[in-house]
Structure formats: structure tokens, C-alpha cells
């Protein structure tokens, strides 16, 4: 085989792989569960169970996730997950994150709404990838979670 053709074939394969990572669809993050670990009126320590769904045909090698959470329209928490994991192509991965929050405003809104079984939330941020040309993917999703 001609070395020039082999080299060209490798370059073409690398370019096609890079293009696949630059056209990734937004991952979908959702809050599955929230548990109060300890807290007082001004500071709460929570364990939040999240799910990341990958709508792409390629696995996502996640280095970390930075996020901001609003509950009932109020700033609730923000932070970064430092866990590395792989989300399979067209698949889901669940992970836990410990969060420190000042949730007084959100909790007062929830108590005032009368719905003590679930809460509406909005989560936005970026998924940082550990490989590929595209190093982060933004996300912005809304949903609800159970209260314990």
C-alpha cells in the first residue's frame, strides 16, 4: 500500500471523528432525588442524585459538570461535579453530588405553593469532556423532583 494513501486515510478518519464530536446534541440532565443531609435556616447540605442522558450516537467521556439549579424560580444551588465517567451512546448514567445551598427562598416558595410532594426546577450549565475537539457542551433543562 502506498504510504501517502495510508497517511491520507488516517488523516481523513481523524477529521471525520473530530467532526462527529463537534456536532454533538445537548445532553439532558435531570434531578432524580434530593435528600437533606443536615442544615439550618441559612445553610443546607444536600445529596442530589442526577441523571445525564446522552442523545448522541457517540459515548460522552465526561470530565466534570458545572451547573446552576433554580427551584420554584429561586436560585437554589450551584457547583461542579468532579466525577469522571462515561455516558454510553444513547444511554444514561446516574451520579450523586453533595451540594451546599441556601435554600430558604426556594423552600418558602415551595411551602407557600402547597405542593409538598414535588418541586419544579431548572438546571443549566456545561458538561466538560475529557477528550475530543469539543471540550464542553452547554445544557438547560427543566423538570420536577420528589421531596423527602
DRENRO-584378 format. One line per 10 residues: number of its first residue (from 1); their letters; for each residue x, y, z of N, C-alpha, C. Coordinates in Angstrom, 3 decimals, decimal comma. Layout:
BEGIN
NUM> a> X Y Z X Y Z X Y Z ~ ... .
END
This chain:
BEGIN
1> xxxxxxxxxx> 0,849 -1,174 0,000 0,000 0,000 0,000 0,894 1,236 0,000 ~ 0,491 2,231 -0,714 1,217 3,486 -0,814 1,193 4,204 0,537 ~ 2,371 4,575 1,096 2,395 5,253 2,394 1,624 6,569 2,393 ~ 1,622 7,258 1,272 0,890 8,526 1,182 -0,617 8,283 1,322 ~ -1,122 7,223 0,691 -2,559 6,905 0,799 -2,916 6,475 2,224 ~ -2,042 5,710 2,836 -2,300 5,283 4,216 -2,355 6,499 5,138 ~ -1,409 7,414 4,969 -1,379 8,639 5,769 -2,646 9,463 5,534 ~ -3,028 9,611 4,271 -4,240 10,360 3,926 -5,476 9,711 4,545 ~ -5,522 8,364 4,535 -6,645 7,651 5,143 -6,730 7,901 6,638 ~ -5,587 7,912 7,335 -5,571 8,196 8,774 -6,018 9,624 9,068 .
11> xxxxxxxxxx> -5,547 10,570 8,276 -5,942 11,966 8,465 -7,439 12,122 8,235 ~ -7,955 11,504 7,190 -9,388 11,583 6,893 -10,216 10,978 8,026 ~ -9,784 9,834 8,558 -10,502 9,211 9,671 -10,490 10,117 10,901 ~ -9,358 10,767 11,187 -9,268 11,680 12,329 -10,177 12,879 12,150 ~ -10,231 13,425 10,942 -11,094 14,586 10,671 -12,558 14,201 10,834 ~ -12,939 13,037 10,319 -14,338 12,600 10,449 -14,713 12,381 11,914 ~ -13,810 11,798 12,697 -14,078 11,609 14,131 -14,216 12,950 14,832 ~ -13,366 13,910 14,492 -13,437 15,247 15,099 -14,749 15,931 14,732 ~ -15,184 15,782 13,493 -16,453 16,390 13,070 -17,631 15,804 13,845 ~ -17,568 14,520 14,123 -18,656 13,891 14,879 -18,769 14,522 16,256 .
21> xxxxxxxxxx> -17,638 14,830 16,910 -17,675 15,432 18,232 -18,056 16,906 18,198 ~ -17,925 17,584 17,071 -18,304 18,993 17,020 -19,792 19,170 16,739 ~ -20,500 18,117 16,432 -21,938 18,198 16,158 -22,747 17,427 17,195 ~ -22,289 17,414 18,420 -22,992 16,702 19,473 -24,249 17,446 19,899 ~ -25,296 16,679 20,147 -26,521 17,270 20,685 -26,376 17,453 22,190 ~ -27,126 18,385 22,707 -27,082 18,756 24,119 -27,481 17,573 25,004 ~ -26,640 17,214 25,986 -27,054 16,174 26,935 -28,198 16,693 27,797 ~ -28,983 15,784 28,330 -30,129 16,154 29,159 -29,840 15,744 30,600 ~ -29,810 16,721 31,491 -29,604 16,440 32,908 -30,927 16,569 33,635 ~ -31,154 15,675 34,558 -32,369 15,750 35,361 -32,029 15,393 36,800 .
31> xxxxxxxxxx> -32,800 15,951 37,707 -32,649 15,666 39,128 -33,603 14,540 39,463 ~ -33,056 13,466 39,996 -33,876 12,309 40,348 -34,372 12,369 41,779 ~ -33,508 12,853 42,667 -33,843 12,798 44,080 -32,996 13,807 44,842 ~ -33,549 14,360 45,908 -32,820 15,293 46,767 -33,036 14,856 48,206 ~ -31,935 14,675 48,939 -32,019 14,302 50,354 -31,261 15,322 51,185 ~ -31,903 15,788 52,242 -31,269 16,713 53,171 -30,355 15,915 54,089 ~ -29,067 16,255 54,086 -28,109 15,594 54,965 -28,093 16,271 56,328 ~ -27,998 17,595 56,331 -28,106 18,393 57,552 -28,288 19,841 57,135 ~ -28,741 20,656 58,059 -28,914 22,041 57,701 -29,637 22,845 58,752 ~ -29,637 24,148 58,523 -30,389 25,083 59,340 -31,077 26,049 58,375 .
41> xxxxxxxxxx> -31,572 27,151 58,888 -32,337 28,077 58,055 -31,508 28,664 56,917 ~ -30,225 28,896 57,136 -29,415 29,600 56,148 -28,472 28,711 55,338 ~ -28,276 27,478 55,757 -27,350 26,617 55,039 -27,824 25,167 55,127 ~ -27,898 24,529 53,974 -28,312 23,142 53,921 -27,263 22,332 53,151 ~ -27,011 21,144 53,635 -26,160 20,207 52,918 -27,069 19,117 52,370 ~ -27,028 18,961 51,053 -27,931 18,061 50,358 -27,146 17,047 49,542 ~ -27,713 15,880 49,370 -27,201 14,922 48,393 -28,209 14,907 47,256 ~ -27,731 15,257 46,070 -28,588 15,334 44,887 -28,198 14,204 43,933 ~ -29,167 13,392 43,571 -28,952 12,316 42,593 -29,388 12,849 41,245 ~ -28,460 12,834 40,279 -28,729 13,357 38,944 -28,578 12,251 37,908 .
51> xxxxxxxxxx> -29,233 12,453 36,794 -29,104 11,549 35,640 -28,708 12,387 34,442 ~ -27,733 11,896 33,707 -27,348 12,540 32,458 -27,724 11,580 31,332 ~ -28,489 12,091 30,361 -28,894 11,299 29,190 -28,120 11,813 27,988 ~ -27,527 10,897 27,251 -26,756 11,216 26,061 -27,596 10,878 24,827 ~ -28,093 11,885 24,090 -28,911 11,618 22,904 -28,067 11,399 21,642 ~ -26,764 11,278 21,800 -25,855 11,146 20,658 -25,511 9,690 20,375 ~ -25,030 9,442 19,163 -24,611 8,104 18,756 -23,187 7,786 19,207 ~ -22,542 8,717 19,901 -21,195 8,526 20,428 -21,238 8,617 21,940 ~ -20,391 7,842 22,624 -20,319 7,966 24,069 -19,705 9,309 24,441 ~ -20,076 9,820 25,610 -19,532 11,085 26,108 -18,577 10,805 27,261 .
61> xxxxxxxxxx> -17,286 11,099 27,082 -16,328 10,938 28,177 -16,346 12,185 29,058 ~ -17,119 12,159 30,123 -17,344 13,327 30,978 -16,198 13,482 31,980 ~ -15,599 14,673 32,005 -14,565 15,007 32,985 -15,193 15,654 34,218 ~ -16,284 16,383 34,024 -16,967 17,054 35,121 -18,159 17,827 34,591 ~ -18,991 18,289 35,505 -20,192 19,040 35,129 -20,290 20,252 36,041 ~ -20,424 21,441 35,447 -20,708 22,645 36,229 -22,178 22,979 36,012 ~ -22,847 23,396 37,071 -24,295 23,566 36,973 -24,787 24,640 37,928 ~ -25,983 25,118 37,618 -26,734 26,011 38,491 -28,151 25,482 38,531 ~ -28,715 25,419 39,739 -30,071 24,896 39,912 -30,955 25,987 40,491 ~ -32,120 26,158 39,881 -33,159 27,028 40,421 -34,332 26,136 40,815 .
71> xxxxxxxxxx> -34,931 26,417 41,958 -36,108 25,682 42,410 -37,214 26,695 42,654 ~ -38,361 26,416 42,082 -39,517 27,304 42,209 -39,152 28,738 41,817 ~ -38,276 28,880 40,814 -37,896 30,198 40,319 -36,844 30,919 41,132 ~ -36,317 30,296 42,183 -35,316 30,925 43,043 -33,979 30,201 42,917 ~ -32,881 30,965 42,983 -31,556 30,356 42,994 -31,489 29,375 44,154 ~ -31,062 28,181 43,879 -31,047 27,132 44,882 -29,626 26,674 45,189 ~ -28,877 26,317 44,139 -27,520 25,805 44,346 -26,732 25,907 43,061 ~ -25,441 25,876 43,201 -24,566 25,793 42,041 -23,298 25,069 42,469 ~ -22,589 24,567 41,505 -21,364 23,865 41,839 -20,805 23,108 40,670 ~ -19,854 22,242 40,980 -19,208 21,422 39,972 -19,086 20,001 40,475 .
81> xxxxxxxxxx> -19,355 19,079 39,594 -19,105 17,676 39,866 -17,706 17,384 39,359 ~ -16,899 16,775 40,179 -15,546 16,439 39,736 -15,432 14,966 39,355 ~ -16,546 14,274 39,304 -16,540 12,860 38,947 -16,339 12,679 37,453 ~ -15,431 11,795 37,090 -15,253 11,425 35,685 -16,029 10,143 35,437 ~ -16,737 10,093 34,328 -17,482 8,900 33,959 -17,800 8,959 32,479 ~ -18,249 7,860 31,945 -18,612 7,796 30,528 -20,108 7,564 30,429 ~ -20,768 8,382 29,619 -22,195 8,197 29,352 -22,284 7,465 28,018 ~ -22,859 6,265 28,005 -22,892 5,498 26,754 -23,714 6,201 25,666 ~ -23,428 5,867 24,436 -24,188 6,400 23,306 -25,663 6,076 23,504 ~ -26,514 7,069 23,344 -27,966 6,922 23,510 -28,318 6,276 24,851 .
91> xxxxxxxxxx> -27,537 6,580 25,882 -27,760 5,959 27,183 -27,779 6,963 28,324 ~ -27,884 6,442 29,535 -27,989 7,245 30,748 -26,924 6,822 31,754 ~ -26,523 7,768 32,589 -25,665 7,489 33,733 -26,158 8,343 34,894 ~ -26,294 7,731 36,064 -26,695 8,440 37,276 -25,465 8,709 38,120 ~ -25,480 9,833 38,843 -24,389 10,153 39,749 -24,928 11,001 40,888 ~ -24,220 10,973 42,013 -24,583 11,757 43,191 -23,621 12,918 43,327 ~ -24,134 14,014 43,841 -23,298 15,172 44,118 -23,760 15,759 45,440 ~ -22,822 16,119 46,296 -23,163 16,803 47,539 -23,164 18,296 47,274 ~ -24,192 18,970 47,727 -24,406 20,385 47,441 -24,627 21,130 48,743 ~ -24,004 22,283 48,862 -24,307 23,195 49,957 -25,129 24,329 49,373 .
101> xxxxxxxxxx> -26,258 24,601 49,970 -27,170 25,593 49,404 -27,748 26,475 50,500 ~ -28,204 27,654 50,101 -29,031 28,498 50,944 -30,399 28,466 50,293 ~ -31,184 27,533 50,705 -32,441 27,252 50,040 -33,641 27,901 50,699 ~ -33,426 28,855 51,583 -34,542 29,440 52,332 -35,602 30,017 51,398 ~ -35,204 30,799 50,394 -36,178 31,404 49,473 -36,946 30,360 48,694 ~ -36,240 29,356 48,176 -36,906 28,296 47,415 -37,838 27,490 48,315 ~ -37,395 27,185 49,518 -38,239 26,407 50,428 -39,489 27,170 50,845 ~ -39,355 28,458 51,088 -40,537 29,264 51,423 -41,521 29,284 50,266 ~ -41,031 29,391 49,033 -41,914 29,351 47,864 -42,614 28,008 47,757 ~ -41,879 26,920 48,009 -42,477 25,585 47,940 -43,544 25,408 49,007 .
111> xxxxxxxxxx> -43,252 25,841 50,219 -44,237 25,715 51,300 -45,463 26,570 51,015 ~ -45,260 27,735 50,431 -46,369 28,619 50,097 -47,223 28,091 48,958 ~ -46,632 27,255 48,085 -47,392 26,737 46,952 -48,345 25,627 47,361 ~ -48,101 25,012 48,526 -48,979 23,937 48,979 -48,612 22,575 48,431 ~ -47,682 22,498 47,469 -47,270 21,222 46,892 -46,028 20,742 47,638 ~ -46,227 19,830 48,596 -45,101 19,339 49,386 -44,579 17,994 48,874 ~ -45,124 17,482 47,772 -44,687 16,194 47,239 -43,613 16,352 46,163 ~ -43,650 17,451 45,417 -42,677 17,634 44,343 -42,364 19,113 44,169 ~ -41,259 19,365 43,460 -40,827 20,742 43,226 -40,366 20,896 41,787 ~ -40,648 22,055 41,194 -40,191 22,366 39,840 -38,771 22,916 39,915 .
121> xxxxxxxxxx> -37,930 22,516 38,972 -36,562 23,008 38,951 -36,119 23,336 37,528 ~ -35,059 24,094 37,432 -34,367 24,374 36,166 -32,885 24,176 36,439 ~ -32,229 23,409 35,596 -30,798 23,168 35,742 -30,102 23,542 34,442 ~ -29,049 24,335 34,565 -28,292 24,760 33,387 -26,809 24,714 33,722 ~ -25,994 24,645 32,701 -24,552 24,611 32,910 -23,825 24,028 31,729 ~ -22,678 23,381 32,012 -21,845 22,792 30,966 -21,315 21,435 31,403 ~ -21,271 20,526 30,440 -20,614 19,238 30,616 -19,225 19,376 30,009 ~ -18,181 19,157 30,820 -16,811 19,204 30,317 -16,416 17,793 29,895 ~ -15,887 17,692 28,672 -15,479 16,400 28,135 -13,977 16,206 28,324 ~ -13,564 14,954 28,501 -12,150 14,672 28,714 -11,388 14,409 27,430 .
131> xxxxxxxxxx> -12,080 14,273 26,304 -11,397 14,070 25,027 -12,241 14,625 23,892 ~ -11,618 14,734 22,737 -12,288 15,267 21,556 -11,976 16,735 21,356 ~ -12,297 17,246 20,188 -12,060 18,657 19,889 -13,004 19,559 20,658 ~ -14,233 19,127 20,818 -15,228 19,884 21,573 -15,020 19,560 23,048 ~ -14,689 20,553 23,867 -14,343 20,310 25,260 -15,482 20,550 26,235 ~ -16,569 21,208 25,801 -17,714 21,383 26,691 -18,989 21,502 25,866 ~ -20,098 21,088 26,483 -21,415 21,156 25,860 -22,353 21,811 26,866 ~ -23,014 22,880 26,467 -23,966 23,570 27,341 -25,269 22,778 27,424 ~ -25,989 22,940 28,544 -27,303 22,322 28,698 -28,202 23,258 29,496 ~ -29,508 23,088 29,341 -30,510 23,877 30,050 -31,812 23,085 30,016 .
141> xxxxxxxx> -32,238 22,545 31,156 -33,431 21,708 31,219 -34,254 22,022 32,448 ~ -35,536 21,724 32,363 -36,470 21,905 33,472 -37,148 20,585 33,782 ~ -37,636 20,453 34,993 -38,341 19,250 35,392 -38,862 19,375 36,803 ~ -39,130 18,241 37,446 -39,573 18,234 38,834 -38,911 17,082 39,560 ~ -38,826 17,180 40,890 -38,250 16,116 41,697 -39,085 15,932 42,958 ~ -38,925 14,733 43,557 -39,651 14,399 44,797 -38,965 15,049 45,976 ~ -39,743 15,435 46,946 -39,219 15,980 48,194 -39,332 14,924 49,284 ~ -38,309 14,829 50,126 -38,310 13,865 51,244 -38,265 14,603 52,546 .
END
